[in-house]
Amino acid sequence: MLRLIVRRLLQLIPTLLGLSVLLFLWLHKLPGGPAAALLGERATAADRAQIEARLGLDKPVWEQYGAFLSRLAELDLGTSVRTGRPVWEEFTLRFPATMELALSAMIIAIVVGIPLGYFAAKRRGSWLDVSAVSGSLIGICIPVFFLAFILKAIFAVNLGWFPSSGRQTAGINATDVTGFKVLDGFLTGEFDAAWDAMMHLVLPAVALASIPLAIITRMTRASVLEVLQEDYVRTAESKGLHQHVIRARHVMRNALLPVVTAIGLLTGGLLSGAVLTESVFAFPGIGYFIRRAIDGRDYPTLMGFIMIIAITYVLINLLVDLAYSIIDPRVRVH
């Protein structure tokens, strides 16, 4: 187990270096630049040159990249061009919002997707199976931002059942402890604030959960169908074991192996996929801030945020590998 962790952490170094090179080159190929975004179209050449010199953009690209790596080694992600605050401070300020949204979406996808995929496999060919397969295809095909607009228009604007934007209603007296609004409400006993935060989470979380839910449902169904054909399941049934025992020890334990891997990859992908969802609902997370940073050509913010997301993605994959080895001891031996 320790050898696996060390090996994956060492693999993190070349992966992040390659990502940083590609990201750095991509950002510098974007049209315009921070100077144009800050000063506008009517700015003089002298004004632009002054801003570029202050930001270090007048130096060669390789020299700028070297300075970035030097700062990164010191855990310094630079300063946001738009706000003037450290990038790490901006990230920590918005990360709880995105993490709360991503976890809510993944909880919806897991709680609904795994049981739905299992019962669809057990009742193969029934109306439940057909509905699950058809619904998963629709969930994969519909773009997240389009679904978000539909949910917002129907349930927030027309029906008024849920808030249309933000994390919490303005004017609510909520104590900030961890940055997670729902958790803070329960920790401080401010249950009205927790309920209000949950109501703000429903629509964006459902929109963000649509693709993971569809994938988890299809993978669980396919995996359960495969496991049900195995000899050890038929042997367990012939021995007269209770269905709950067969389902827990033989079917789900083996069928969840590929599903766990998919959940890990999808969880990491939700951090980047939240950009569109947060933009539609004006949800103040890292995705919403990244979109504004792209509009403002805020290079330090984009570099810092994307690098942190990449590290988080790799660490989540490491946790998936560890969970995989716990579920299947043969992986540890291998």
N, C-alpha and C positions, 0 to 999 in steps of 0.2 A: 504493500500500500504506500509506504513512504517513498519507495523507488518510483512509483507511478507519479506521485505528486511532484517530486524533484524533476523528473523528466519532462513533465508538462510545463512546469515553470520555466525550465531552460528553453523549451520550444517557444515560449512567449517572446523572448528577446528578438530573434530574427523576424518573427511575424510582425511585431510592432514596428521594427525598423523599416521593413518593407512597406508597411501601411503608411508610416510617416512620410516616406519619400514620395509615394504616389499622391498622398493627400496634399503635401506641400506643393508639388508640381501642378496639381489640379487647381488649387486655390489661386496660384499665380497666373493661371491661364484664364481665369474668369474675366469677362469684360468689365471695364471700369476699374474700380479700386477703392480702398478706404478714403483716399483723399477726395475723389469725386463724390462718394456717398456722403461725406461729412460736409463738404463745401458747396455741393450743388454744381449745376452746369455753368453758372455764371462766374465761377471762381477763376482767378487769373493763374497763369502758369507759375508765377512766383509763390502764390499761396499753396498750390499743390506741391511744389518742390519743398516748401517749408514743412508741410505735414509729412511728406514722404521721408524727409531727413529725420524728423522727430521719431517716426515709427521704424526707422531703419530700412525702409523700402527702397532707398536709393543705392543700396549695396548689391553686389551680385547675389544671385539666388543661392549658390552654394554657400556663400558666407552667411546669408540669412538662416539657412538650414542648420549650419554649424552652431550659430548662436541659439537657435531653438533647442537643439539637442543639449547644449550646455546648460540652458535654463531648466530643461526637463530633468537632467541629472540631479539638479538641486531642488526638484519638485516645485519649480516655479513655472507656471503655465502662462505667465505674462499678464497683461492688463487689457481689459476690454476697450476697444476703440470707441464704442458707443456710450458706455456708462462711466468709463474711467476707473472702474473697480477691478480688483484682481479676478482673473478668470475662475480660479478655484473657489473664491467666495461666491461668485455668481452661480457656479455649478452646485455647490452645497446648499444654496438658497432654494434652488429649483428642483434638485434631485428628489426630495421626498414626495413632491407632487407627482412626478412621472413614475416613481416606484410604486406609489399608492395606486395609481391608475393601472400600471402594468400588472401588479399583483391581483387587483380586482378582476381584470380581464382574464388572467390565467386561472383564477379560482373558478370563474364562470365556465371557462372552457373545460377544465378538468372535471368539475362536479357534474356538468351536463354531458360532456363528450364521452367519458369512459363508461358510465352506466348505459348511455344510449347506444354506444358501439357494441357493448356486451349483449344487451337484450336484442339488438338487431341481428347479431350473429346467432343467438340462440333460437330466434324465430325467423330464420332465413326464409325469404320469399313471402313473408306476411306483409300486411299494410305498414307495420312499424318499420320493417326493414326497408321497404321501398321509400317510405317517407324520410327515413334517416339518410339513405343514400342520395335521394333527390335534394334534400335540404343541405347536405354537405357540399354537393356540387354547386348549388346556388351560393352558399357562403363563400366558397373559394373564388367564384367568378365575379361577385359584386365587389367593386373597389371600396376600400375602407372609407375614403372621404365621401363617396356617393351615399353609402349607407348612413354615414354620420349626418349628412344633410337631410336625408329622409327621416331619420329618427328625430332630429331636431325640429323639423317642420311639423311633424305629426304630433309628437308627444310633448314638445316644449311650447311651440308657437300656437298650434291649433287647439290642442286639448288642455295645455297648461298643467300637465301632471308633474313635470320635472323642470328644473331650472335650465335655461338655455346656454349659460356660460359661467365661467369662474369655478372656484373651488368651494366658496362659502358665500352666503348672502351677506351683503354689506350691512353693518350695524349689529351683527351678532357678537355678543361679548364672549369670545373664545380665547382661552389661554393656550399659548403656543409652547409646547414642551419638547416634542420630538420633530415637529414639522409635518407629521402625519396627522391630518385633521381628525380623521375618525378615531384613531388611537388616542390622540390627545383628549378628545371629548370623553372617552371612557376613563382615562387615567385621572382626569380632574373632576369627574362626576358631572360634567356639563353635557348631559345626554341630548339636549336640544341642539347643541352645536354638532355633536356626532351624527345625529339624524340628518341635519341639514347638509353636512358634508357627504353623507352617503347618498342623499338625493341628487347632489351635484355629480356624483360618480357614476350613477346608473347608466345614463345614455352614452357617455364616452366609453365606459367600460364595455358595454354591450357591443358598440361599434368596433372597438379594438379587438374584442374576443371572437369576432365572426370567423376570421380565417383560422386561428388556432383551434377553435371549436370544431370546424369542419374537418381539419386535418386529424385531430385527435380521434374524432368519431370514426373516420374511415380507417385509420390505422388500428384502432382497437378492434373494430369489426373484423378486419382482415386477419389480424393476429389471433383473435379468439377462434375464428373459423379454422385456421391452420392448426391450432393447439387441440381443438376438439377432435381432430382426425388422428391424433397421436395414440400409440398403443397404450401408453401408461394411463391415459384418461379412460379408455375402454376397459382396461384392467381394473381401475378403481371403481368404475360403475358395476362391473361384474361381481366385485367383492361385496357390493351392497353398501358402500360408503354413502353417507348422507350428502345430498347435493351441495349443501353449504361447505362441507369439507372439500369436496371435489373442486368447487369453484374457487375457494380460497387457496388451497395448497397446490393444486395441479393446473388449473386453467389460468387464473388471473396472475399467479406468480410468474409463470412462463410467458404469458401473453403480454405482460407489461414491459418486458425488456425493450423492444423497439419503441414502445410508446414513451417510456421514460427518456430515451435519447431525443425523441421528437419534442417532448416538453421542454427539455433544456435548451435546444436550439431555438424553439419558438419564444421562450422567455427572453433570451438575449435579443431576438429580433424585434420584440415588442418595444424595446427602448428606442430603436430607430424608427419603427413604425408609428410611434406615438406622435411624430411630427405632424402628420396630416390630421389626426384626430384632435390633438390639442389646438391646432390652428382653427378647426371648425368650431370648437366649443370655447375658444379663448381660454383654454385651461393653462394656467401659468406654470408649466413644467419646462424641462430642458428642450423638448421638441418645439414648443412655441418660441422659445428663446433662440433656438438654432435657426428657425425660419426668419426671424427678425435679423439675426446676425448675417444670414445670406443676403438679405435685402441691403444691409448696410456694409457689406464687404468687410465684416469684422473678422479678419484673419486670425488673430490670437484666440478669440472665442471659439471659432470653428475648429481650429487645430486642437485646442485643449479639450473641448467637449467631445469631439469624435474620438480622440485618443483615449479618454476615460471610458467612453462607451465600449471601445474595442477591448480594453483591459477587462471591463466587467463581463463582456461577452465570453472572453476566453476563460475567466474564472468560473463562470456559470457552467461552461462545458466541462471544466475540471470536476465540479461538483456532480455533474451528470455521470462522469466516468466512475466516480467514487460510489454513487448510488447504484450504478450498474453492477459494480463488483459486489455490493452488498446483496443485491437481489439474486445474482448468479455467482456463487462462489467459484465456479470454473474460470471466471475472468481473472480472479486474483491469482489462481494457480498459473494461468497462462502468462 
